[in-house]
């Protein structure tokens, strides 16, 4: 019974590891580049089991004509990729490295053309994980020139909003100051009235005054 539980435990640990191969092209799934320039298409992979004779390839638009732009193999973590380019080498080159656990198989597209616009997929297969495969796709947009975003309207709106908030703060401070002055003035007036009332009682001989203590003159 114990042996069966241990075996199932080992299987449980190994099962998720068989699915650990991951491929990523980063957070930005769309890249815009200018015609005639060079652009980096990022791709990295990760695996908790390591790799041996790992295979990778880049495809363009999943078409048969450009099925494999570039493909290669990596013997192990200490080896650099052996690559084969299926198009003009002056148009594409390897830009990544797998040493020091970088696992980077990015490529560089040179001298961009408008026809390079499309979807590029990075695929990886790891024989050490029972030939597990994974892929990630990135879209490339090629433009004549990059359009500069005009933030003038945004800046104006933010300035107006900021000004209004500042004005409200000033009004609130003035209101608080005026309220404080009125309160102090009222307290001062109240104090003066109390003092005046005390003086009148003493002079007019009301209860508790010195005038009440004088003896009645004899006839």
Secondary structure by P-SEA (a helix, b strand, c coil): caaaaaaaaaaaaaaaaaacbbbbcccccbbbbcccbbbbbbbbbbbccccccbbbbcccccccccccccccccccccccccccccccccccccccccccccccbbbbbcccccccbbbbbbbbbbccccccccbbbbbbbbccbbbbbbaaaaaaaaaaaaaaaaaaaaaaaaaaaaaaaaaaaaaaaaaaaaaaaaaaaaaaccccccccccccccc
